[in-house]
Amino acid sequence: MSLQSLRDRVPYPLLCALLGLGLGWLPVLVHGPIPEKFNVLYIRGSIAIWAFYAPRLSIGLLVGISAWPRPWWLRGPLLGALAMLSPSLLALATPRCGFT
């Protein structure tokens, strides 16, 4: 089964959402944020790490439902950067995390 035949049978937004959900779990399996870093600051780390997981999982959905910019290979990085903006600010605000 080729990628083209899969794209012909599955609607594009659904395909992007499913790929985004599947690939969004990859950082969790490799490393992911460490809850203990947040627990030191009296922040519930198990909840704070979802600030990172939720945008990663929604990137595929955002790419599938958007129409700008037209080429898909520009949409992915642009919408990925927008989705990851809030967790990156959370990481920068946390001592000993990010570039601080």
Backbone as ProteinMPNN parsed JSONL, in Angstrom:
{"seq_chain_A": "MSLQSLRDRVPYPLLCALLGLGLGWLPVLVHGPIPEKFNVLYIRGSIAIWAFYAPRLSIGLLVGISAWPRPWWLRGPLLGALAMLSPSLLALATPRCGFT", "coords_chain_A": {"N_chain_A": [[0.849, -1.169, 0.0], [0.693, 2.113, -0.961], [1.657, 5.469, -0.009], [0.237, 7.372, -1.398], [-2.113, 5.986, -2.186], [-3.206, 5.559, 0.3], [-3.692, 8.202, 1.101], [-5.669, 8.794, -0.735], [-7.805, 7.266, 0.107], [-8.313, 7.92, 2.784], [-9.595, 10.76, 4.429], [-7.896, 13.898, 4.24], [-7.693, 15.734, 6.557], [-8.284, 13.909, 8.654], [-6.247, 12.014, 8.335], [-3.976, 13.626, 8.899], [-4.546, 14.312, 11.563], [-4.491, 11.783, 12.819], [-1.833, 10.973, 12.284], [-0.5, 13.021, 13.629], [-1.332, 12.567, 16.278], [-0.235, 10.043, 16.693], [2.576, 10.43, 16.211], [2.988, 12.397, 18.059], [3.274, 11.186, 20.515], [5.816, 10.204, 20.459], [8.027, 11.825, 21.596], [7.446, 11.44, 24.31], [7.989, 8.776, 24.702], [10.719, 8.717, 24.173], [12.033, 10.728, 25.764], [10.754, 13.135, 27.053], [9.229, 15.604, 29.289], [10.378, 15.914, 32.673], [8.691, 15.115, 35.525], [9.626, 15.465, 38.146], [11.284, 17.69, 38.141], [9.547, 19.816, 38.269], [8.21, 19.341, 40.633], [9.997, 20.066, 42.623], [9.723, 22.772, 42.692], [7.379, 23.141, 43.956], [5.267, 22.803, 42.27], [2.781, 20.871, 40.781], [4.132, 18.376, 39.209], [3.248, 16.199, 37.653], [0.97, 17.163, 36.467], [1.839, 19.502, 35.26], [3.482, 18.627, 33.178], [1.732, 17.974, 31.197], [1.308, 20.314, 29.897], [3.174, 20.237, 27.967], [2.665, 17.849, 26.558], [0.022, 18.059, 25.467], [0.049, 20.166, 23.388], [1.86, 18.945, 21.592], [0.454, 16.702, 20.781], [-1.659, 17.882, 19.453], [-0.693, 19.01, 17.14], [-0.819, 17.615, 14.661], [-3.597, 17.66, 14.198], [-3.993, 20.431, 13.978], [-2.539, 20.965, 11.628], [-4.045, 19.497, 9.807], [-6.548, 20.808, 9.775], [-6.039, 23.343, 8.954], [-5.512, 25.849, 6.396], [-3.602, 27.57, 5.631], [-0.153, 28.203, 5.601], [-0.341, 27.285, 2.132], [1.342, 25.008, 1.152], [1.876, 21.838, 2.618], [4.228, 21.151, 3.932], [5.226, 23.507, 4.909], [3.231, 24.283, 6.621], [3.268, 22.418, 8.775], [5.747, 22.865, 10.37], [5.271, 25.612, 11.02], [2.756, 25.684, 12.39], [3.405, 23.869, 14.361], [5.387, 25.265, 15.777], [3.819, 27.376, 16.745], [2.032, 25.944, 18.379], [3.752, 24.892, 20.296], [4.65, 27.089, 21.646], [3.552, 28.012, 24.156], [4.224, 25.883, 26.078], [7.001, 26.132, 25.905], [7.469, 28.611, 27.016], [6.69, 28.051, 29.617], [8.698, 26.278, 30.306], [10.911, 27.993, 30.197], [10.328, 29.652, 32.315], [10.757, 28.104, 34.466], [13.117, 27.405, 36.916], [16.382, 25.977, 36.351], [15.646, 24.697, 34.025], [15.31, 24.53, 30.534], [16.804, 27.343, 28.878], [17.546, 28.858, 31.015]], "CA_chain_A": [[0.0, 0.0, 0.0], [1.51, 3.317, -1.053], [1.156, 6.636, 0.719], [-0.744, 8.032, -2.258], [-3.389, 5.275, -2.103], [-3.744, 5.823, 1.641], [-4.243, 9.558, 1.084], [-6.883, 8.808, -1.541], [-8.896, 6.593, 0.824], [-8.56, 8.553, 4.084], [-9.634, 12.226, 4.299], [-6.65, 14.546, 4.634], [-7.67, 16.172, 7.965], [-8.237, 12.747, 9.53], [-4.903, 11.457, 8.23], [-3.069, 14.507, 9.648], [-4.839, 14.186, 12.989], [-4.002, 10.483, 13.288], [-0.369, 11.011, 12.278], [-0.084, 13.924, 14.706], [-1.523, 11.884, 17.559], [0.745, 8.955, 16.796], [3.931, 10.957, 16.334], [3.051, 13.247, 19.247], [3.692, 10.381, 21.669], [7.218, 9.825, 20.321], [8.891, 12.429, 22.612], [7.163, 10.848, 25.622], [8.685, 7.494, 24.75], [12.161, 8.932, 24.122], [12.486, 11.456, 26.948], [9.641, 13.848, 27.66], [9.551, 16.402, 30.47], [10.543, 15.144, 33.904], [7.812, 15.721, 36.533], [10.34, 15.793, 39.377], [11.822, 19.049, 38.029], [8.501, 20.755, 38.676], [7.853, 19.068, 42.027], [10.93, 20.818, 43.462], [9.219, 24.147, 42.764], [6.035, 23.047, 44.54], [4.292, 22.724, 41.187], [2.471, 19.45, 40.562], [4.816, 18.012, 37.978], [2.464, 15.278, 36.831], [0.002, 17.969, 35.712], [2.568, 20.493, 34.473], [4.044, 18.049, 31.952], [0.706, 17.957, 30.152], [1.471, 21.544, 29.112], [4.027, 19.852, 26.845], [2.069, 16.762, 25.784], [-1.179, 18.473, 24.737], [0.355, 20.795, 22.093], [2.487, 17.986, 20.676], [-0.573, 15.824, 20.23], [-2.607, 18.635, 18.625], [-0.051, 19.55, 15.937], [-1.393, 16.963, 13.477], [-4.944, 18.192, 14.003], [-3.862, 21.798, 13.483], [-2.111, 20.911, 10.229], [-5.144, 18.977, 9.003], [-7.69, 21.71, 9.657], [-5.641, 24.665, 8.48], [-5.333, 25.989, 4.956], [-2.546, 28.539, 5.378], [0.166, 28.366, 4.188], [-0.84, 26.207, 1.268], [2.136, 23.762, 1.17], [1.793, 21.14, 3.907], [5.53, 21.092, 4.576], [5.378, 24.771, 5.634], [2.219, 24.316, 7.678], [3.675, 21.622, 9.938], [6.639, 23.591, 11.274], [4.679, 26.862, 11.485], [1.762, 25.399, 13.419], [4.111, 23.23, 15.463], [6.006, 26.326, 16.576], [2.752, 28.071, 17.464], [1.479, 25.072, 19.422], [4.751, 24.658, 21.344], [5.061, 28.356, 22.26], [3.194, 28.093, 25.578], [5.067, 25.064, 26.95], [8.377, 26.612, 25.948], [7.492, 29.689, 28.006], [6.646, 27.392, 30.923], [10.043, 25.746, 30.561], [11.819, 29.114, 30.473], [10.0, 30.222, 33.618], [11.142, 27.136, 35.504], [14.562, 27.379, 37.151], [17.106, 24.771, 35.973], [15.002, 24.059, 32.887], [15.435, 25.408, 29.379], [18.053, 28.099, 28.748], [17.769, 29.693, 32.2]], "C_chain_A": [[0.9, 1.238, 0.0], [0.857, 4.455, -0.277], [0.079, 7.35, -0.08], [-2.095, 7.32, -2.177], [-4.029, 5.462, -0.732], [-4.362, 7.21, 1.704], [-5.525, 9.645, 0.276], [-8.07, 8.222, -0.777], [-9.262, 7.277, 2.146], [-8.59, 10.07, 3.886], [-8.376, 12.862, 4.897], [-6.643, 15.038, 6.089], [-7.585, 14.999, 8.945], [-6.849, 12.108, 9.52], [-3.899, 12.296, 9.024], [-3.299, 14.386, 11.15], [-4.3, 12.873, 13.548], [-2.473, 10.425, 13.317], [0.159, 11.893, 13.404], [-0.233, 13.282, 16.077], [-0.503, 10.774, 17.747], [2.157, 9.46, 17.017], [4.094, 11.852, 17.55], [3.479, 12.492, 20.49], [5.16, 9.998, 21.607], [8.139, 10.506, 21.347], [8.656, 11.869, 24.016], [7.935, 9.546, 25.771], [10.202, 7.665, 24.802], [12.659, 9.622, 25.39], [11.309, 12.104, 27.653], [10.075, 14.682, 28.841], [9.583, 15.526, 31.727], [9.709, 15.804, 35.006], [8.555, 16.156, 37.791], [10.967, 17.184, 39.331], [10.811, 20.079, 38.52], [8.117, 20.56, 40.136], [8.748, 19.837, 42.985], [10.426, 22.236, 43.683], [7.828, 24.222, 43.365], [4.949, 23.224, 43.491], [4.023, 21.244, 40.993], [2.994, 19.047, 39.195], [4.015, 17.104, 37.077], [1.402, 16.011, 36.018], [0.731, 18.938, 34.79], [3.116, 19.899, 33.181], [3.002, 17.931, 30.843], [0.67, 19.258, 29.366], [2.366, 21.279, 27.91], [3.339, 18.813, 25.963], [0.895, 17.224, 24.921], [-0.856, 19.187, 23.419], [0.998, 19.833, 21.106], [1.442, 17.106, 20.019], [-1.538, 16.567, 19.31], [-1.994, 19.159, 17.331], [-0.625, 18.922, 14.67], [-2.792, 17.454, 13.174], [-4.879, 19.606, 13.441], [-3.456, 21.832, 12.019], [-3.269, 20.462, 9.343], [-6.278, 19.962, 8.796], [-7.32, 23.091, 9.131], [-5.479, 24.672, 6.968], [-4.217, 26.968, 4.617], [-1.31, 28.177, 6.161], [-0.206, 27.12, 3.396], [0.014, 24.936, 1.297], [2.149, 23.119, 2.553], [3.119, 21.165, 4.636], [5.894, 22.421, 5.239], [4.415, 24.858, 6.811], [2.664, 23.596, 8.934], [4.605, 22.367, 10.873], [6.037, 24.881, 11.83], [3.681, 26.609, 12.611], [2.372, 24.664, 14.608], [4.768, 24.251, 16.367], [4.958, 27.101, 17.361], [2.197, 27.235, 18.616], [2.457, 24.898, 20.579], [5.21, 25.942, 22.023], [4.757, 28.386, 23.753], [4.01, 27.146, 26.454], [6.525, 25.507, 26.981], [8.505, 27.78, 26.915], [7.435, 29.127, 29.42], [8.015, 26.847, 31.281], [11.023, 26.868, 30.879], [11.56, 29.735, 31.839], [10.421, 29.327, 34.768], [12.645, 27.156, 35.703], [15.15, 25.996, 36.838], [16.454, 24.009, 34.829], [15.077, 25.026, 31.71], [16.773, 26.118, 29.358], [18.356, 28.945, 29.973], [18.739, 29.057, 33.165]], "O_chain_A": [[1.764, 1.385, 0.864], [-0.325, 4.408, 0.062], [-0.88, 7.872, 0.488], [-3.128, 7.986, -2.105], [-5.253, 5.518, -0.616], [-5.431, 7.388, 2.289], [-6.383, 10.479, 0.566], [-9.211, 8.634, -0.989], [-10.415, 7.211, 2.573], [-7.697, 10.617, 3.239], [-7.866, 12.416, 5.925], [-5.671, 14.783, 6.8], [-6.888, 15.088, 9.956], [-6.335, 11.708, 10.565], [-3.065, 11.745, 9.741], [-2.341, 14.361, 11.923], [-3.715, 12.854, 14.631], [-1.886, 9.893, 14.259], [1.147, 11.554, 14.056], [0.634, 13.433, 16.937], [0.029, 10.59, 18.842], [2.86, 8.98, 17.907], [5.211, 12.052, 18.027], [3.997, 13.097, 21.429], [5.708, 9.513, 22.597], [8.977, 9.819, 21.931], [9.583, 11.832, 24.826], [8.469, 9.249, 26.84], [10.896, 6.849, 25.407], [13.605, 9.15, 26.022], [10.912, 11.667, 28.733], [11.179, 14.495, 29.353], [8.883, 14.516, 31.808], [9.991, 16.94, 35.386], [8.151, 17.122, 38.438], [11.164, 17.801, 40.379], [11.181, 21.091, 39.115], [7.737, 21.52, 40.806], [8.297, 20.225, 44.063], [10.671, 22.833, 44.731], [7.171, 25.261, 43.289], [3.861, 23.725, 43.776], [4.954, 20.439, 41.037], [2.385, 19.336, 38.165], [4.091, 17.225, 35.855], [0.979, 15.514, 34.975], [0.293, 19.171, 33.663], [3.206, 20.606, 32.177], [3.358, 17.802, 29.672], [0.075, 19.315, 28.29], [2.319, 22.024, 26.932], [3.426, 18.895, 24.738], [0.785, 16.82, 23.763], [-1.45, 18.836, 22.399], [0.715, 19.894, 19.91], [1.538, 16.801, 18.831], [-2.175, 15.94, 18.463], [-2.716, 19.707, 16.498], [-0.892, 19.632, 13.701], [-3.141, 17.645, 12.009], [-5.631, 19.943, 12.526], [-3.974, 22.642, 11.25], [-3.452, 20.991, 8.246], [-6.911, 19.955, 7.74], [-8.199, 23.918, 8.888], [-5.327, 23.623, 6.342], [-3.915, 27.177, 3.442], [-1.436, 27.856, 7.343], [-0.363, 26.036, 3.957], [-0.549, 23.853, 1.456], [2.407, 23.795, 3.55], [3.131, 21.198, 5.866], [6.804, 22.449, 6.067], [4.734, 25.427, 7.855], [2.466, 24.096, 10.041], [4.3, 22.498, 12.058], [6.266, 25.213, 12.992], [3.752, 27.245, 13.663], [1.909, 24.819, 15.738], [4.716, 24.124, 17.591], [5.185, 27.448, 18.52], [1.926, 27.758, 19.697], [2.033, 24.768, 21.728], [6.077, 25.894, 22.896], [5.627, 28.753, 24.543], [4.465, 27.576, 27.514], [7.217, 25.284, 27.975], [9.537, 27.93, 27.568], [8.066, 29.67, 30.326], [8.445, 26.942, 32.43], [11.882, 26.707, 31.747], [12.474, 30.284, 32.455], [10.437, 29.759, 35.921], [13.388, 26.942, 34.745], [14.493, 24.975, 37.039], [16.679, 22.809, 34.675], [14.918, 26.232, 31.895], [17.78, 25.549, 29.779], [19.338, 29.688, 29.971], [19.033, 29.633, 34.212]]}, "name": "protein", "num_of_chains": 1, "seq": "MSLQSLRDRVPYPLLCALLGLGLGWLPVLVHGPIPEKFNVLYIRGSIAIWAFYAPRLSIGLLVGISAWPRPWWLRGPLLGALAMLSPSLLALATPRCGFT"}
